[in-house]
Amino acid sequence: MGTTALLVMGGGALGALLRFILDRTLLSVQHDSTAKGRRAPAFSTGILLANLFGSFLLGLFTVALSLGVMSDSGYAIWGVGLCGSLTTFSTFSVEVVTMLRTHHGWQALFYVLGSILGGLVLGVLAALLILG
């Protein structure tokens, strides 16, 4: 258990860092667009992309584990650690509530549907790529 916990922690640190970099980079782009008079979404596109990409990766890793292509240790690092911290339900939830409170209901609906359905579709697509 001790070694597995360390593997999960290492992958988790990497996933959290990647999510942070993606979110900050795309927030900067959104702010630049807004400053130039363009309309930006009321949600963080970085978090949306992190959640979708993480779902895709987790689909790949889960199938790889089930086929014996990935070890339990590899899954601990990449599936549980990296994907677990790259994707974030808590930030997703806060952003939805914030959009609803600031009267961006349609964007909230798009964000919820895009995140949930997009994550499911990308997870299945990843599985099909390996199995297919």
N, CA, C and O atoms as a GROMACS GRO file, in nm:
protein
  528
    1MET      N    1   0.081  -0.120   0.000
    1MET     CA    2   0.000   0.000   0.000
    1MET      C    3   0.086   0.127   0.000
    1MET      O    4   0.051   0.225  -0.065
    2GLY      N    5   0.198   0.124   0.073
    2GLY     CA    6   0.282   0.242   0.082
    2GLY      C    7   0.339   0.286  -0.052
    2GLY      O    8   0.337   0.405  -0.084
    3THR      N    9   0.389   0.191  -0.131
    3THR     CA   10   0.444   0.224  -0.262
    3THR      C   11   0.336   0.276  -0.355
    3THR      O   12   0.357   0.373  -0.427
    4THR      N   13   0.220   0.212  -0.353
    4THR     CA   14   0.109   0.256  -0.438
    4THR      C   15   0.067   0.398  -0.401
    4THR      O   16   0.040   0.480  -0.489
    5ALA      N   17   0.061   0.428  -0.273
    5ALA     CA   18   0.024   0.562  -0.230
    5ALA      C   19   0.124   0.666  -0.282
    5ALA      O   20   0.084   0.774  -0.324
    6LEU      N   21   0.252   0.633  -0.279
    6LEU     CA   22   0.354   0.724  -0.331
    6LEU      C   23   0.339   0.743  -0.482
    6LEU      O   24   0.357   0.854  -0.532
    7LEU      N   25   0.306   0.636  -0.554
    7LEU     CA   26   0.285   0.646  -0.699
    7LEU      C   27   0.166   0.736  -0.729
    7LEU      O   28   0.173   0.821  -0.818
    8VAL      N   29   0.056   0.719  -0.655
    8VAL     CA   30  -0.062   0.802  -0.674
    8VAL      C   31  -0.029   0.948  -0.644
    8VAL      O   32  -0.071   1.038  -0.717
    9MET      N   33   0.046   0.971  -0.537
    9MET     CA   34   0.083   1.108  -0.501
    9MET      C   35   0.168   1.174  -0.611
    9MET      O   36   0.149   1.291  -0.644
   10GLY      N   37   0.262   1.098  -0.666
   10GLY     CA   38   0.346   1.152  -0.773
   10GLY      C   39   0.265   1.188  -0.897
   10GLY      O   40   0.280   1.296  -0.953
   11GLY      N   41   0.179   1.096  -0.938
   11GLY     CA   42   0.093   1.124  -1.053
   11GLY      C   43  -0.004   1.237  -1.024
   11GLY      O   44  -0.033   1.319  -1.111
   12GLY      N   45  -0.054   1.242  -0.901
   12GLY     CA   46  -0.146   1.349  -0.862
   12GLY      C   47  -0.080   1.485  -0.866
   12GLY      O   48  -0.142   1.583  -0.909
   13ALA      N   49   0.044   1.493  -0.822
   13ALA     CA   50   0.116   1.620  -0.827
   13ALA      C   51   0.132   1.668  -0.972
   13ALA      O   52   0.114   1.786  -1.001
   14LEU      N   53   0.165   1.576  -1.060
   14LEU     CA   54   0.180   1.611  -1.201
   14LEU      C   55   0.047   1.655  -1.262
   14LEU      O   56   0.041   1.754  -1.335
   15GLY      N   57  -0.061   1.581  -1.231
   15GLY     CA   58  -0.193   1.617  -1.284
   15GLY      C   59  -0.240   1.752  -1.236
   15GLY      O   60  -0.296   1.830  -1.313
   16ALA      N   61  -0.218   1.782  -1.108
   16ALA     CA   62  -0.259   1.911  -1.053
   16ALA      C   63  -0.180   2.025  -1.118
   16ALA      O   64  -0.236   2.130  -1.148
   17LEU      N   65  -0.051   2.002  -1.139
   17LEU     CA   66   0.031   2.103  -1.204
   17LEU      C   67  -0.014   2.127  -1.348
   17LEU      O   68  -0.024   2.242  -1.392
   18LEU      N   69  -0.042   2.020  -1.421
   18LEU     CA   70  -0.089   2.035  -1.560
   18LEU      C   71  -0.222   2.109  -1.566
   18LEU      O   72  -0.242   2.195  -1.652
   19ARG      N   73  -0.314   2.076  -1.473
   19ARG     CA   74  -0.443   2.146  -1.470
   19ARG      C   75  -0.423   2.294  -1.441
   19ARG      O   76  -0.486   2.378  -1.505
   20PHE      N   77  -0.336   2.326  -1.346
   20PHE     CA   78  -0.308   2.465  -1.310
   20PHE      C   79  -0.252   2.541  -1.430
   20PHE      O   80  -0.298   2.651  -1.461
   21ILE      N   81  -0.154   2.482  -1.498
   21ILE     CA   82  -0.092   2.549  -1.613
   21ILE      C   83  -0.193   2.569  -1.725
   21ILE      O   84  -0.201   2.678  -1.783
   22LEU      N   85  -0.271   2.467  -1.756
   22LEU     CA   86  -0.372   2.477  -1.861
   22LEU      C   87  -0.476   2.583  -1.827
   22LEU      O   88  -0.512   2.665  -1.912
   23ASP      N   89  -0.524   2.581  -1.704
   23ASP     CA   90  -0.625   2.678  -1.661
   23ASP      C   91  -0.570   2.820  -1.668
   23ASP      O   92  -0.636   2.908  -1.724
   24ARG      N   93  -0.453   2.845  -1.612
   24ARG     CA   94  -0.397   2.981  -1.610
   24ARG      C   95  -0.366   3.030  -1.751
   24ARG      O   96  -0.390   3.147  -1.782
   25THR      N   97  -0.314   2.942  -1.837
   25THR     CA   98  -0.282   2.982  -1.974
   25THR      C   99  -0.407   3.021  -2.050
   25THR      O  100  -0.410   3.125  -2.116
   26LEU      N  101  -0.511   2.939  -2.041
   26LEU     CA  102  -0.633   2.970  -2.115
   26LEU      C  103  -0.712   3.084  -2.052
   26LEU      O  104  -0.782   3.156  -2.123
   27LEU      N  105  -0.703   3.103  -1.920
   27LEU     CA  106  -0.766   3.220  -1.858
   27LEU      C  107  -0.700   3.348  -1.909
   27LEU      O  108  -0.768   3.448  -1.932
   28SER      N  109  -0.569   3.345  -1.926
   28SER     CA  110  -0.497   3.460  -1.980
   28SER      C  111  -0.545   3.492  -2.121
   28SER      O  112  -0.564   3.609  -2.156
   29VAL      N  113  -0.564   3.388  -2.203
   29VAL     CA  114  -0.615   3.407  -2.339
   29VAL      C  115  -0.756   3.465  -2.334
   29VAL      O  116  -0.789   3.556  -2.411
   30GLN      N  117  -0.841   3.413  -2.243
   30GLN     CA  118  -0.977   3.464  -2.230
   30GLN      C  119  -0.977   3.611  -2.190
   30GLN      O  120  -1.054   3.690  -2.244
   31HIS      N  121  -0.890   3.648  -2.095
   31HIS     CA  122  -0.884   3.787  -2.050
   31HIS      C  123  -0.836   3.878  -2.162
   31HIS      O  124  -0.886   3.990  -2.178
   32ASP      N  125  -0.738   3.831  -2.241
   32ASP     CA  126  -0.691   3.909  -2.355
   32ASP      C  127  -0.802   3.930  -2.457
   32ASP      O  128  -0.816   4.038  -2.513
   33SER      N  129  -0.881   3.826  -2.481
   33SER     CA  130  -0.993   3.836  -2.575
   33SER      C  131  -1.096   3.936  -2.526
   33SER      O  132  -1.149   4.016  -2.603
   34THR      N  133  -1.125   3.930  -2.397
   34THR     CA  134  -1.222   4.022  -2.338
   34THR      C  135  -1.172   4.166  -2.347
   34THR      O  136  -1.248   4.257  -2.377
   35ALA      N  137  -1.043   4.186  -2.322
   35ALA     CA  138  -0.984   4.319  -2.329
   35ALA      C  139  -0.991   4.375  -2.471
   35ALA      O  140  -0.997   4.496  -2.489
   36LYS      N  141  -0.989   4.287  -2.570
   36LYS     CA  142  -0.996   4.330  -2.710
   36LYS      C  143  -1.141   4.341  -2.759
   36LYS      O  144  -1.165   4.360  -2.878
   37GLY      N  145  -1.236   4.330  -2.666
   37GLY     CA  146  -1.375   4.346  -2.701
   37GLY      C  147  -1.446   4.220  -2.746
   37GLY      O  148  -1.563   4.225  -2.786
   38ARG      N  149  -1.377   4.108  -2.742
   38ARG     CA  150  -1.441   3.981  -2.780
   38ARG      C  151  -1.512   3.922  -2.659
   38ARG      O  152  -1.474   3.945  -2.544
   39ARG      N  153  -1.614   3.847  -2.688
   39ARG     CA  154  -1.690   3.780  -2.582
   39ARG      C  155  -1.621   3.652  -2.540
   39ARG      O  156  -1.586   3.569  -2.625
   40ALA      N  157  -1.602   3.635  -2.412
   40ALA     CA  158  -1.539   3.513  -2.359
   40ALA      C  159  -1.643   3.436  -2.280
   40ALA      O  160  -1.736   3.495  -2.224
   41PRO      N  161  -1.630   3.304  -2.274
   41PRO     CA  162  -1.725   3.226  -2.195
   41PRO      C  163  -1.716   3.260  -2.046
   41PRO      O  164  -1.614   3.310  -1.999
   42ALA      N  165  -1.824   3.233  -1.974
   42ALA     CA  166  -1.829   3.262  -1.830
   42ALA      C  167  -1.762   3.154  -1.749
   42ALA      O  168  -1.759   3.162  -1.626
   43PHE      N  169  -1.708   3.052  -1.814
   43PHE     CA  170  -1.641   2.942  -1.744
   43PHE      C  171  -1.498   2.932  -1.793
   43PHE      O  172  -1.461   2.990  -1.896
   44SER      N  173  -1.418   2.858  -1.719
   44SER     CA  174  -1.278   2.839  -1.755
   44SER      C  175  -1.267   2.730  -1.862
   44SER      O  176  -1.297   2.614  -1.837
   45THR      N  177  -1.224   2.768  -1.980
   45THR     CA  178  -1.207   2.669  -2.086
   45THR      C  179  -1.093   2.572  -2.051
   45THR      O  180  -1.092   2.458  -2.097
   46GLY      N  181  -0.999   2.617  -1.970
   46GLY     CA  182  -0.890   2.530  -1.928
   46GLY      C  183  -0.939   2.414  -1.843
   46GLY      O  184  -0.894   2.301  -1.861
   47ILE      N  185  -1.032   2.440  -1.752
   47ILE     CA  186  -1.087   2.334  -1.667
   47ILE      C  187  -1.170   2.239  -1.753
   47ILE      O  188  -1.164   2.117  -1.736
   48LEU      N  189  -1.249   2.294  -1.846
   48LEU     CA  190  -1.328   2.209  -1.935
   48LEU      C  191  -1.235   2.117  -2.015
   48LEU      O  192  -1.260   1.997  -2.023
   49LEU      N  193  -1.130   2.172  -2.073
   49LEU     CA  194  -1.037   2.090  -2.151
   49LEU      C  195  -0.964   1.989  -2.064
   49LEU      O  196  -0.941   1.876  -2.107
   50ALA      N  197  -0.928   2.027  -1.943
   50ALA     CA  198  -0.861   1.933  -1.852
   50ALA      C  199  -0.954   1.817  -1.820
   50ALA      O  200  -0.910   1.702  -1.818
   51ASN      N  201  -1.081   1.846  -1.794
   51ASN     CA  202  -1.177   1.740  -1.762
   51ASN      C  203  -1.199   1.647  -1.882
   51ASN      O  204  -1.205   1.525  -1.866
   52LEU      N  205  -1.211   1.704  -2.001
   52LEU     CA  206  -1.232   1.622  -2.120
   52LEU      C  207  -1.108   1.539  -2.154
   52LEU      O  208  -1.119   1.420  -2.184
   53PHE      N  209  -0.992   1.601  -2.150
   53PHE     CA  210  -0.869   1.529  -2.180
   53PHE      C  211  -0.843   1.421  -2.077
   53PHE      O  212  -0.800   1.310  -2.111
   54GLY      N  213  -0.869   1.452  -1.950
   54GLY     CA  214  -0.852   1.353  -1.844
   54GLY      C  215  -0.945   1.235  -1.861
   54GLY      O  216  -0.906   1.121  -1.835
   55SER      N  217  -1.068   1.260  -1.906
   55SER     CA  218  -1.162   1.152  -1.932
   55SER      C  219  -1.113   1.062  -2.045
   55SER      O  220  -1.124   0.939  -2.037
   56PHE      N  221  -1.059   1.124  -2.148
   56PHE     CA  222  -1.004   1.048  -2.260
   56PHE      C  223  -0.887   0.961  -2.214
   56PHE      O  224  -0.881   0.842  -2.243
   57LEU      N  225  -0.794   1.023  -2.141
   57LEU     CA  226  -0.679   0.947  -2.092
   57LEU      C  227  -0.721   0.834  -1.999
   57LEU      O  228  -0.668   0.723  -2.007
   58LEU      N  229  -0.816   0.862  -1.910
   58LEU     CA  230  -0.859   0.759  -1.817
   58LEU      C  231  -0.924   0.642  -1.891
   58LEU      O  232  -0.909   0.527  -1.850
   59GLY      N  233  -0.996   0.671  -1.998
   59GLY     CA  234  -1.051   0.564  -2.081
   59GLY      C  235  -0.940   0.477  -2.140
   59GLY      O  236  -0.950   0.354  -2.139
   60LEU      N  237  -0.835   0.542  -2.191
   60LEU     CA  238  -0.720   0.467  -2.245
   60LEU      C  239  -0.655   0.382  -2.137
   60LEU      O  240  -0.629   0.263  -2.158
   61PHE      N  241  -0.629   0.442  -2.023
   61PHE     CA  242  -0.557   0.371  -1.917
   61PHE      C  243  -0.640   0.257  -1.859
   61PHE      O  244  -0.586   0.152  -1.825
   62THR      N  245  -0.770   0.277  -1.847
   62THR     CA  246  -0.856   0.172  -1.791
   62THR      C  247  -0.859   0.050  -1.882
   62THR      O  248  -0.849  -0.063  -1.834
   63VAL      N  249  -0.872   0.072  -2.011
   63VAL     CA  250  -0.871  -0.040  -2.105
   63VAL      C  251  -0.733  -0.105  -2.109
   63VAL      O  252  -0.722  -0.227  -2.114
   64ALA      N  253  -0.629  -0.024  -2.107
   64ALA     CA  254  -0.493  -0.079  -2.107
   64ALA      C  255  -0.471  -0.167  -1.984
   64ALA      O  256  -0.408  -0.272  -1.994
   65LEU      N  257  -0.521  -0.125  -1.870
   65LEU     CA  258  -0.509  -0.205  -1.748
   65LEU      C  259  -0.587  -0.336  -1.762
   65LEU      O  260  -0.537  -0.443  -1.727
   66SER      N  261  -0.710  -0.327  -1.815
   66SER     CA  262  -0.793  -0.447  -1.826
   66SER      C  263  -0.737  -0.547  -1.927
   66SER      O  264  -0.762  -0.667  -1.916
   67LEU      N  265  -0.660  -0.499  -2.025
   67LEU     CA  266  -0.599  -0.588  -2.124
   67LEU      C  267  -0.462  -0.637  -2.081
   67LEU      O  268  -0.400  -0.719  -2.150
   68GLY      N  269  -0.414  -0.589  -1.968
   68GLY     CA  270  -0.282  -0.630  -1.921
   68GLY      C  271  -0.168  -0.555  -1.985
   68GLY      O  272  -0.052  -0.592  -1.967
   69VAL      N  273  -0.200  -0.450  -2.060
   69VAL     CA  274  -0.097  -0.370  -2.126
   69VAL      C  275  -0.034  -0.272  -2.026
   69VAL      O  276   0.081  -0.232  -2.042
   70MET      N  277  -0.110  -0.235  -1.924
   70MET     CA  278  -0.062  -0.144  -1.821
   70MET      C  279  -0.062  -0.218  -1.688
   70MET      O  280  -0.155  -0.293  -1.657
   71SER      N  281   0.042  -0.197  -1.611
   71SER     CA  282   0.052  -0.260  -1.479
   71SER      C  283  -0.034  -0.186  -1.377
   71SER      O  284  -0.078  -0.074  -1.401
   72ASP      N  285  -0.056  -0.250  -1.264
   72ASP     CA  286  -0.127  -0.184  -1.154
   72ASP      C  287  -0.054  -0.059  -1.109
   72ASP      O  288  -0.116   0.042  -1.076
   73SER      N  289   0.078  -0.066  -1.106
   73SER     CA  290   0.158   0.051  -1.066
   73SER      C  291   0.145   0.164  -1.167
   73SER      O  292   0.133   0.281  -1.130
   74GLY      N  293   0.147   0.129  -1.295
   74GLY     CA  294   0.128   0.231  -1.400
   74GLY      C  295  -0.007   0.296  -1.388
   74GLY      O  296  -0.020   0.417  -1.404
   75TYR      N  297  -0.109   0.215  -1.361
   75TYR     CA  298  -0.245   0.269  -1.346
   75TYR      C  299  -0.253   0.359  -1.223
   75TYR      O  300  -0.323   0.460  -1.224
   76ALA      N  301  -0.182   0.322  -1.117
   76ALA     CA  302  -0.182   0.404  -0.996
   76ALA      C  303  -0.126   0.544  -1.026
   76ALA      O  304  -0.181   0.644  -0.981
   77ILE      N  305  -0.018   0.548  -1.102
   77ILE     CA  306   0.043   0.678  -1.136
   77ILE      C  307  -0.045   0.755  -1.234
   77ILE      O  308  -0.086   0.868  -1.207
   78TRP      N  309  -0.074   0.692  -1.349
   78TRP     CA  310  -0.136   0.764  -1.460
   78TRP      C  311  -0.288   0.771  -1.451
   78TRP      O  312  -0.346   0.876  -1.479
   79GLY      N  313  -0.353   0.663  -1.412
   79GLY     CA  314  -0.499   0.664  -1.405
   79GLY      C  315  -0.551   0.732  -1.281
   79GLY      O  316  -0.625   0.830  -1.288
   80VAL      N  317  -0.511   0.678  -1.165
   80VAL     CA  318  -0.561   0.732  -1.039
   80VAL      C  319  -0.497   0.866  -1.006
   80VAL      O  320  -0.567   0.963  -0.976
   81GLY      N  321  -0.364   0.874  -1.013
   81GLY     CA  322  -0.295   0.996  -0.975
   81GLY      C  323  -0.312   1.110  -1.075
   81GLY      O  324  -0.372   1.212  -1.043
   82LEU      N  325  -0.258   1.090  -1.196
   82LEU     CA  326  -0.260   1.198  -1.296
   82LEU      C  327  -0.402   1.236  -1.334
   82LEU      O  328  -0.440   1.353  -1.323
   83CYS      N  329  -0.481   1.138  -1.378
   83CYS     CA  330  -0.617   1.170  -1.424
   83CYS      C  331  -0.706   1.215  -1.309
   83CYS      O  332  -0.793   1.301  -1.327
   84GLY      N  333  -0.684   1.158  -1.191
   84GLY     CA  334  -0.765   1.197  -1.076
   84GLY      C  335  -0.747   1.342  -1.036
   84GLY      O  336  -0.842   1.406  -0.994
   85SER      N  337  -0.626   1.394  -1.050
   85SER     CA  338  -0.605   1.534  -1.013
   85SER      C  339  -0.610   1.628  -1.133
   85SER      O  340  -0.630   1.748  -1.116
   86LEU      N  341  -0.592   1.575  -1.253
   86LEU     CA  342  -0.608   1.659  -1.373
   86LEU      C  343  -0.754   1.699  -1.389
   86LEU      O  344  -0.785   1.814  -1.419
   87THR      N  345  -0.842   1.605  -1.368
   87THR     CA  346  -0.986   1.634  -1.375
   87THR      C  347  -1.030   1.682  -1.238
   87THR      O  348  -0.971   1.645  -1.136
   88THR      N  349  -1.133   1.764  -1.236
   88THR     CA  350  -1.175   1.820  -1.107
   88THR      C  351  -1.324   1.846  -1.104
   88THR      O  352  -1.374   1.936  -1.171
   89PHE      N  353  -1.393   1.767  -1.026
   89PHE     CA  354  -1.538   1.786  -1.012
   89PHE      C  355  -1.569   1.906  -0.924
   89PHE      O  356  -1.670   1.973  -0.945
   90SER      N  357  -1.484   1.934  -0.827
   90SER     CA  358  -1.513   2.045  -0.737
   90SER      C  359  -1.509   2.178  -0.810
   90SER      O  360  -1.598   2.261  -0.791
   91THR      N  361  -1.408   2.201  -0.894
   91THR     CA  362  -1.401   2.326  -0.970
   91THR      C  363  -1.514   2.334  -1.070
   91THR      O  364  -1.573   2.440  -1.090
   92PHE      N  365  -1.546   2.223  -1.133
   92PHE     CA  366  -1.660   2.216  -1.224
   92PHE      C  367  -1.787   2.262  -1.152
   92PHE      O  368  -1.862   2.344  -1.204
   93SER      N  369  -1.811   2.210  -1.033
   93SER     CA  370  -1.931   2.244  -0.956
   93SER      C  371  -1.935   2.392  -0.920
   93SER      O  372  -2.038   2.458  -0.933
   94VAL      N  373  -1.822   2.445  -0.874
   94VAL     CA  374  -1.816   2.587  -0.837
   94VAL      C  375  -1.844   2.675  -0.958
   94VAL      O  376  -1.916   2.774  -0.948
   95GLU      N  377  -1.788   2.638  -1.073
   95GLU     CA  378  -1.810   2.719  -1.193
   95GLU      C  379  -1.956   2.716  -1.237
   95GLU      O  380  -2.010   2.819  -1.280
   96VAL      N  381  -2.021   2.602  -1.227
   96VAL     CA  382  -2.163   2.594  -1.263
   96VAL      C  383  -2.246   2.682  -1.170
   96VAL      O  384  -2.331   2.758  -1.217
   97VAL      N  385  -2.223   2.673  -1.041
   97VAL     CA  386  -2.298   2.755  -0.946
   97VAL      C  387  -2.271   2.903  -0.970
   97VAL      O  388  -2.363   2.985  -0.964
   98THR      N  389  -2.148   2.939  -0.998
   98THR     CA  390  -2.114   3.079  -1.026
   98THR      C  391  -2.185   3.128  -1.150
   98THR      O  392  -2.238   3.240  -1.151
   99MET      N  393  -2.189   3.047  -1.255
   99MET     CA  394  -2.259   3.087  -1.378
   99MET      C  395  -2.407   3.106  -1.351
   99MET      O  396  -2.468   3.201  -1.402
  100LEU      N  397  -2.466   3.019  -1.273
  100LEU     CA  398  -2.608   3.032  -1.241
  100LEU      C  399  -2.634   3.157  -1.158
  100LEU      O  400  -2.733   3.227  -1.181
  101ARG      N  401  -2.547   3.186  -1.062
  101ARG     CA  402  -2.564   3.304  -0.978
  101ARG      C  403  -2.547   3.434  -1.058
  101ARG      O  404  -2.606   3.536  -1.023
  102THR      N  405  -2.466   3.430  -1.163
  102THR     CA  406  -2.441   3.551  -1.244
  102THR      C  407  -2.526   3.552  -1.371
  102THR      O  408  -2.496   3.624  -1.467
  103HIS      N  409  -2.631   3.473  -1.370
  103HIS     CA  410  -2.731   3.472  -1.479
  103HIS      C  411  -2.673   3.431  -1.614
  103HIS      O  412  -2.706   3.490  -1.717
  104HIS      N  413  -2.586   3.332  -1.613
  104HIS     CA  414  -2.533   3.273  -1.736
  104HIS      C  415  -2.585   3.130  -1.748
  104HIS      O  416  -2.508   3.035  -1.763
  105GLY      N  417  -2.715   3.116  -1.741
  105GLY     CA  418  -2.779   2.985  -1.739
  105GLY      C  419  -2.751   2.901  -1.862
  105GLY      O  420  -2.726   2.781  -1.850
  106TRP      N  421  -2.753   2.962  -1.979
  106TRP     CA  422  -2.729   2.886  -2.101
  106TRP      C  423  -2.585   2.836  -2.107
  106TRP      O  424  -2.559   2.724  -2.150
  107GLN      N  425  -2.492   2.921  -2.065
  107GLN     CA  426  -2.352   2.877  -2.063
  107GLN      C  427  -2.333   2.767  -1.960
  107GLN      O  428  -2.256   2.673  -1.983
  108ALA      N  429  -2.401   2.777  -1.847
  108ALA     CA  430  -2.394   2.672  -1.746
  108ALA      C  431  -2.446   2.540  -1.802
  108ALA      O  432  -2.385   2.435  -1.782
  109LEU      N  433  -2.557   2.545  -1.874
  109LEU     CA  434  -2.612   2.425  -1.934
  109LEU      C  435  -2.515   2.365  -2.036
  109LEU      O  436  -2.493   2.244  -2.037
  110PHE      N  437  -2.457   2.450  -2.120
  110PHE     CA  438  -2.358   2.403  -2.218
  110PHE      C  439  -2.239   2.339  -2.148
  110PHE      O  440  -2.190   2.233  -2.189
  111TYR      N  441  -2.193   2.404  -2.042
  111TYR     CA  442  -2.077   2.355  -1.968
  111TYR      C  443  -2.105   2.219  -1.903
  111TYR      O  444  -2.021   2.130  -1.908
  112VAL      N  445  -2.222   2.205  -1.843
  112VAL     CA  446  -2.260   2.078  -1.781
  112VAL      C  447  -2.271   1.967  -1.886
  112VAL      O  448  -2.212   1.860  -1.871
  113LEU      N  449  -2.346   1.995  -1.992
  113LEU     CA  450  -2.363   1.894  -2.097
  113LEU      C  451  -2.231   1.862  -2.167
  113LEU      O  452  -2.199   1.746  -2.194
  114GLY      N  453  -2.154   1.968  -2.196
  114GLY     CA  454  -2.026   1.947  -2.262
  114GLY      C  455  -1.929   1.866  -2.177
  114GLY      O  456  -1.857   1.780  -2.227
  115SER      N  457  -1.928   1.894  -2.048
  115SER     CA  458  -1.838   1.823  -1.957
  115SER      C  459  -1.879   1.678  -1.940
  115SER      O  460  -1.796   1.588  -1.953
  116ILE      N  461  -2.005   1.656  -1.910
  116ILE     CA  462  -2.050   1.520  -1.879
  116ILE      C  463  -2.058   1.435  -2.006
  116ILE      O  464  -1.999   1.327  -2.012
  117LEU      N  465  -2.131   1.483  -2.106
  117LEU     CA  466  -2.144   1.404  -2.228
  117LEU      C  467  -2.011   1.395  -2.302
  117LEU      O  468  -1.975   1.290  -2.356
  118GLY      N  469  -1.938   1.506  -2.305
  118GLY     CA  470  -1.807   1.504  -2.372
  118GLY      C  471  -1.711   1.409  -2.304
  118GLY      O  472  -1.638   1.336  -2.372
  119GLY      N  473  -1.711   1.408  -2.172
  119GLY     CA  474  -1.625   1.315  -2.098
  119GLY      C  475  -1.660   1.171  -2.124
  119GLY      O  476  -1.572   1.087  -2.143
  120LEU      N  477  -1.790   1.142  -2.126
  120LEU     CA  478  -1.833   1.005  -2.155
  120LEU      C  479  -1.796   0.963  -2.297
  120LEU      O  480  -1.744   0.854  -2.319
  121VAL      N  481  -1.821   1.050  -2.392
  121VAL     CA  482  -1.790   1.019  -2.532
  121VAL      C  483  -1.640   0.999  -2.551
  121VAL      O  484  -1.598   0.905  -2.619
  122LEU      N  485  -1.559   1.086  -2.492
  122LEU     CA  486  -1.415   1.072  -2.508
  122LEU      C  487  -1.360   0.948  -2.437
  122LEU      O  488  -1.266   0.886  -2.486
  123GLY      N  489  -1.419   0.913  -2.323
  123GLY     CA  490  -1.378   0.790  -2.254
  123GLY      C  491  -1.408   0.667  -2.338
  123GLY      O  492  -1.325   0.577  -2.349
  124VAL      N  493  -1.526   0.664  -2.398
  124VAL     CA  494  -1.564   0.552  -2.485
  124VAL      C  495  -1.477   0.551  -2.611
  124VAL      O  496  -1.431   0.446  -2.654
  125LEU      N  497  -1.454   0.668  -2.669
  125LEU     CA  498  -1.369   0.676  -2.788
  125LEU      C  499  -1.229   0.622  -2.759
  125LEU      O  500  -1.171   0.550  -2.840
  126ALA      N  501  -1.175   0.657  -2.644
  126ALA     CA  502  -1.043   0.607  -2.607
  126ALA      C  503  -1.044   0.455  -2.597
  126ALA      O  504  -0.952   0.388  -2.644
  127ALA      N  505  -1.148   0.401  -2.536
  127ALA     CA  506  -1.159   0.255  -2.522
  127ALA      C  507  -1.169   0.190  -2.660
  127ALA      O  508  -1.106   0.088  -2.686
  128LEU      N  509  -1.247   0.250  -2.748
  128LEU     CA  510  -1.262   0.194  -2.882
  128LEU      C  511  -1.133   0.201  -2.963
  128LEU      O  512  -1.106   0.113  -3.045
  129LEU      N  513  -1.054   0.303  -2.940
  129LEU     CA  514  -0.925   0.313  -3.010
  129LEU      C  515  -0.833   0.197  -2.973
  129LEU      O  516  -0.761   0.146  -3.058
  130ILE      N  517  -0.836   0.157  -2.849
  130ILE     CA  518  -0.751   0.046  -2.806
  130ILE      C  519  -0.813  -0.089  -2.847
  130ILE      O  520  -0.742  -0.178  -2.895
  131LEU      N  521  -0.941  -0.102  -2.828
  131LEU     CA  522  -1.006  -0.230  -2.855
  131LEU      C  523  -1.033  -0.252  -3.004
  131LEU      O  524  -1.040  -0.365  -3.051
  132GLY      N  525  -1.047  -0.142  -3.075
  132GLY     CA  526  -1.097  -0.141  -3.208
  132GLY      C  527  -1.026  -0.196  -3.318
  132GLY      O  528  -1.075  -0.192  -3.431
   0.00000   0.00000   0.00000
